[in-house]
Amino acid sequence: MSILRRTFEGVRGLGPGMRVLFVTTLIMQTGTVAFPFLTAYLVGRNRYSGPQVGLVVACYGIGALAADLCAGPLLRALRPRTVMAAGLVGNAVTVACLPFVHGAGELMAATAVWGFCYEIFMPASYLETIQQSSERDRRIAFSFNRLAINLGMGVGPVAGAALFVWRPAVLFWLNACAVLAAAVYLVSRPAADARPAADPGPAPAPTGPGTGRRDRRFWTILALSVPIHCAYALPLTFLSAYVVHDLRLSSLWVGAIFAVSAGSIVLFEIPLNTAMRDTSAFRSLTIGYALAAAGFALMGAARSGPALLGTTLLWTVAEMMVFPSLIHYVSQVSAPGRESRNLGLYSAVMNIGLITAPQLGILLADHTGSASPWYLAGLGIAAALAALLLLSRSPGLVLRTTRPD
């Protein structure tokens, strides 16, 4: 109970704007039940070949990447709430129409629109989080937003699995209704006043002596975040096959690993970041990268269920530190007027990691051994940490303090 109390106390001071964003995100993520079963649904219709199904799913990722690249201009022209609401409505309309789309080409186009509408919500929600939180509370605010995502993603697929057995098409209509409900909730709540130091929306191109330095810092951390995003895509895309087929363990260990990771995040992420409120994002990143490098390397060395659970706790603690700190750091080093562009590019790198990691993991496992993707992930993060520490000697490339200059 003390953990739950600390979590509640940590979010109580974030303000009504963050609570509206939390509920909106929670409704949307809980209702996102169709995409996890899209491949199974398409195969079950017996209309499409295997390569066509693969292209349809790939188009979702293409649409999501397009949204990340378009987020900057959109968020400079429109308020984050407007972009989020439009994305939710477009998401609902598209997913409701998908069961009625039959041609492979039309289905690819519709799925790309679906991915665009879903993903455009994310950078807009990041910018809304910046606008609705103070600098000191920003890491807690991002953790609060991640809590909504993790809770929703934990509930949605479970409900989707039960409904898919009964009538697969119902998933799309339920998904559409839930996302539309999130849009209705968002637009029906009064907009809260933005906290100080927020991106006010449309802004002229930034100028001044500090702009180049801030841009260099942003591109540095963006490049150094690539290994971490690729590594954390492995549990989502590679873990189940690794545990069941390579280690020959029961599939129950896969469920246990995800349960331990998700449960730890829900219970401990906000208290952890509350305790580290006054720790610089740079220090949190260095600690988190070190823990993540060790955790993923040990995943390759673990050969039993309990050992896998122990290493899972290690990289989960790192996750709770790294991801709120990364977004916090991006917001710190972004020049005024460039927050929206930088958040969109950051989201794009996250999606690139999700797209490339499973392909790279399978290729490595086939040619160099099943544990090699985990070792490579640990090595990549360790190299990024070493580069971060080396580049931190130059204030123009890495910000070490809690206040941007």
Secondary structure, 3 states (H helix, E strand, C coil): CHHHHHHHHHHHCCCHHHHHHHHHHHHHHHHCCCHHHHHHHHHHCCCCCHHHHHHHHHHHHHHHHHHHHHHHHHHHHCCHHHHHHHHHHHHHHHHHHHHHCCCHHHHHHHHHHHHHHHHHHHHHHHHHHHHCCCCCCHHHHHHHHHHHHHHHHHHHHHHHHHHHHHCHHHHHHHHHHHHHHHHHHHHHCCCCCCCCCCCCCCCCCCCCCCHHHHHHHHHHHHHHHHHHHHHHHHHHHCHHHHHHHHCCCCHHHHHHHHHHHHHHHHHHHHHHHHHCCCCCHHHHHHHHHHHHHHHHHHHHHCCCHHHHHHHHHHHHHHHHHHHHHHHHHHHHHCCCCCHHHHHHHHHHHHHHHHHHHHHHHHHHHHHHCCCHHHHHHHHHHHHHHHHHHHHCCCCCCCCCCCCCC
